[in-house]
Structure formats: C-alpha cells, structure tokens
Amino acid sequence: QVQLVESGGGLVQAGGSLRLSCTASGRTFSSYAMGWFRQAAGKEREFVAAISGPRGVTIYYADSVKGRFTISRDNAKNTAYLQMSSLTPEDTAVYYCATPERMGWIAPTPGGYVYWGQGTQVTVSS
C-alpha cells in the first residue's frame, strides 16, 4: 500500500523560505508523478506543483507560485521536495503531497491523484 509522509512545515516570516519533503513507500517511486497541493482555512484544496517521473521532464506550477517555488525529486531517496521562497501570508495553508494511481500520468489538478499524505502546516507571519 502506498504511503506518503510530508515533513518540513512550520512557522516562517514573510520573505522567508521553507523546504517540504514527501517520502513515499509501497511501490516504485520513480515511476510515478508527484504533486504538491495546499488547502488554506475555509478554502478548497488547490494545486501547487507537480513533477513527472522518473526524471522530472514535465513540471507544472500554479501561477501563484511560479518563480518562488521549485519542485524536485530524488528517486534514490523516494522523496519529492517543494522548495518555497519569498513566502507571503497568502501561502499559509496545510500542504499535501500526492501521487496518482497510473504510471506516466500527470496533471495540474487534484483530480486523479489518489494517494495523499497527511499534510504539513505552513504558516507565514507578516
């Protein structure tokens, strides 16, 4: 069974940086896309970034994070990362990583990602 565990969230001042990690287990990590999503209080879950497997040839970013966030993956460590810079209070949310059922599939929307982590809180203070 596929399991995803996020880490790296926390409290940071506006303008600061954080790196989130998502470690996967239960299947061949490199064969599948990885996505990052976030959900702020009272809002719907939204797409943040996604990277294809195995080499990350295809990468998507939400417009709101382009130029500030970088998604990457280390297949040897079964881990995907989200490097976040120039953070603003609007980035405050619970951040989730997710992966699809189907090998080779990737999309910049939550639909189709069937395995999800438990989430990690990111709070950006002004």
C-alpha angles and dihedrals in degrees: 000000000000116000128184124193122190125201140165102069123134147119119312135167121248110277092030132116139236134180119215122201130201118193118195133200138173102061143027101302098197095060096065139065120246126213138191122212135172138205123199121201110284094006136100122261110269136197118255109169142333135195129196125231143278103007102010094244091152119051129172129192132187111245090242093063103033111127092015105060128051125195121203141159138215108201093188088062097037087233137130122199138204113200108198123193137171089027120194131193087258088068090064108121146106107280121213133188121211141177132201130243094234126073112236096017121125134161138164094240134080092241113097096029103110104171117065137180124230094256135243125234120240116189121184116194122206 
